[in-house]
Every structure is written in structure tokens, then in C-alpha cells.
Amino acid sequence: MSDSPTNTLSSWVEVTKNSDFTIHNLPFGIFQNKKLSPRIGIAIGDKIVDLSILDQEGFFADMFLPGGVFLSGSLNDMIGLGKVITKKIRERVQDLLLVDNEKLRDHSARGKVMLHRKEATMLMPVKIGDYTDFYSSKEHATNVGKMFRDPENALLPNWKHLPVGYHGRASSIIPSGVPITRPKGQTKDPDGAPVFGPSKKLDFELELAFITGKSTKLGDSVSTADAEDYIFGFVLFNDWSARDIQAWEYVPLGPFLGKSFGSSISPWVVTLEALERFKVESPVQEPEVLDYLKCEKSHSFDINLEAHIQPENEKSSKVCTSNFKNMYWNVAQQLAHHTVNGCNINVGDMMASGTISGQEPDSFGSMLELSWNGENAVKLESGTERRFIEDGDTVIMKGFAEKNGIRVGFGEVKTTVLSAK
């Protein structure tokens, strides 16, 4: 019996209450340890299912998969097999983990197939060819417009007509656990003169990103109706930003050094299929969008998101709570707009949502908004305050969807900030 939006499954693997990695999830990732080379695994509870060993033991024999497809340092080749195959792989693992299925539970190789997540090091899940960052939260765009432009006309004229985005730097995207170094660059001094030095307004951006699972040819486009066929899954995405560098450089061509120094992602890729039951209606779009951006079905998801700040040698504090369903532009519209001019996409491309902010002040997805560009202090549980991110701080982002007692989560993306070199 495979998962569907209408049934609840149980596994013979012990899964603690409120675990992100239930049998309804089964995300894919790349892991290694002291004995094992990088390879593909699936998470359940506090365990990892080693797909390469499962394959060696014949559990995928009827699928005629390419040899060694799971002994890879990225998910790209497996994803490139197509959704029909990747769905079968996930469903096969799901069936093997069901409480009444003894095939793996009682198998002699079970000890080699299953290992503890704490014994593994998680790596980048995909080799990212291209990365695009959108700007799809109306609340976030409005807040930024109020701060830096006209409070009465916060949104630029194009914003409600198309998903605004820019092409970012793929080489500096890193997995959870890898620290970033405070960036240096040009900023303006109080008199408006350019100066060089470390950013004083380092910020996080609470986002999700989807990974493309299918390529297109140059000149082709993807419709909103077909978009989900091209989306493999999602990760948490922390799009680090140096607000002072960004403010000086972004006119007239947009983000550059203020963004390209680093973005952090969670290591487990939650598939589109695992999130299907959490679909919700998108916000009403007014004025009506052009035909190529219209959707016949919902492409928004009810996913709870949190950001925490942990100063060095102190406990962490939750500083915002948001939700992916707040996004004005959904993932199908983002992909349709991205490709409408004939821009080709490749397996493993990453497309981030942009900062996900809600209407309430505690749902703003960046320190820029939470502190209103440094005007207001954000109080932490330790008694300290933050206006932006300081050296030694660790930013932790979490995300999960929950409905009718079924939980599907992303784990976390956790990054510590090092002093500028």
C-alpha cells in the first residue's frame, strides 16, 4: 500500500513524535561517513536507508536501473531518470518500511541498509548548474518598498504582473553545517561616500527552493499546467544578504556582491509527491494575470517556517514564524515565467522563492524587516539584542507541513557566521 492524501501509514522503523522524517516523507539526500563514500540515501526517523545497498540486495531488480546510480555524489543522475522512476524508487522504499512488510525488516542485510543519521555527514544534495532567486512575497516586497521607496506606492508597477527574479551565483550555495564568512565590499558612509570593509548589515532570508527534475531545450517553455512535471522537490533556503553592500550596488542592475557570497540549503530534498496533501489555494491575484501565468489548479503549499538565532555560547531564540502559503506567486508561475522567453532549464537547477514574509511583524522573514533596517532591536531569549546578524551567530531555519496527524518536514539548515578575513 503506497502513500496517498487519504491514508495514514505506519512503519516498523521507530519514528518519534514530531519527527520531520516520517514514512509519509522519505526525502532524498547525499551522505557519507568514515567508511562509506558519498551515496544516495532516504531519511526515516533517525535512520538513513542506503539505497546502494538496497540495490545490491536486489530490491530494485525489476526496475532495471543503471549500475551504480545510487553510488553518486549528487542526486542529478537519479533525478534525470525521470519522475516515473524516482516515484517508483520512493514508493518501493515506502512499501519496504511499512509495519507489516517483513522483506527488509527481517532481511540479513538490514544492518547494512540502515544506519543512524548522527553517524553520517550530509553533503550538497545536487550539483547546481544554475540558480535563480525570485521575489514572490507581496508582504516582503511591500515592506522593502516602504523602507526604501514610497510608502504609499511600495510595489513597483510590474510586481503584480510577473514573478520578479534574478540569476544568482550557484557556486556559493552550501549545505547546512558549513559556515560562511562575513563578506566585504563597498558601502556608503554617513556622508554618502563609498568606503570598503566588512558588511555591518548581514542578514538572513527565510526561503524555500525547488529543484528541477527535467530539462528543456533552448527555445522551449513550460506551462503552468505542466510545471509540476519539472519539479523534483524542495529544500529550505537561507539566502544570505549583506544589506549595506546591496543598497549601494543594486541600482541599476540588481543584486551582486551583496548576495553572491553565500546561500545555505537543507540537505534533504522533500519530494513534490510528499507535499501533495498539503496543497492550498494561492492568494487572490489582482489585477488578473496574463494567460500564460494563469493556473487551473492550486500550486501553493501550507508549510510552516521558522528562523532562529543562536549567539555564540548561548541558547537559540526563535525570531520569526512564517508560512509558504503566503507567497503571491506560486512555483508553477515562477517556472512558467522563467521559461516563457525560451530559457532552457537543466536537471538540478535551483529556484528559490524569495523571502517568505507574512502580515504580522513576527512573521517577517528577514532581519531587515524584523528590525526595520536596524531601527528596532530584536530581543533574544538570552537577553541580548540583534538588529542584524553578528559574528559567531548561528542562524537555524526549520520547516514542516502537518495535517490530520501526518507530518512532513525538512529538518533544518544551520549556518554559523565567521569574522571577515
Secondary structure as UniProt FT lines:
FT   TURN            5..6
FT   TURN            17..18
FT   TURN            23..25
FT   STRAND          28..32
FT   STRAND          39..44
FT   TURN            45..46
FT   STRAND          47..50
FT   HELIX           51..56
FT   TURN            57..60
FT   HELIX           61..63
FT   TURN            67..70
FT   HELIX           76..79
FT   TURN            80..81
FT   HELIX           83..97
FT   TURN            99..100
FT   HELIX           102..105
FT   TURN            108..109
FT   HELIX           110..113
FT   STRAND          114..116
FT   HELIX           117..119
FT   STRAND          121..122
FT   STRAND          131..134
FT   HELIX           138..148
FT   HELIX           151..153
FT   TURN            157..161
FT   STRAND          165..167
FT   HELIX           170..172
FT   STRAND          173..175
FT   TURN            176..177
FT   STRAND          180..181
FT   STRAND          184..188
FT   TURN            190..191
FT   STRAND          194..198
FT   STRAND          202..203
FT   STRAND          205..212
FT   TURN            218..219
FT   TURN            224..226
FT   HELIX           227..230
FT   STRAND          231..239
FT   STRAND          241..242
FT   HELIX           243..249
FT   TURN            251..253
FT   HELIX           257..260
FT   STRAND          263..265
FT   STRAND          269..271
FT   HELIX           272..275
FT   HELIX           276..278
FT   STRAND          279..280
FT   HELIX           291..293
FT   STRAND          300..301
FT   STRAND          304..310
FT   TURN            312..313
FT   STRAND          317..323
FT   HELIX           324..326
FT   HELIX           331..339
FT   TURN            340..341
FT   TURN            347..348
FT   STRAND          350..352
FT   HELIX           361..363
FT   HELIX           367..370
FT   TURN            371..375
FT   STRAND          378..379
FT   TURN            381..382
FT   STRAND          385..386
FT   TURN            391..392
FT   STRAND          394..403
FT   TURN            404..405
FT   STRAND          406..418
//
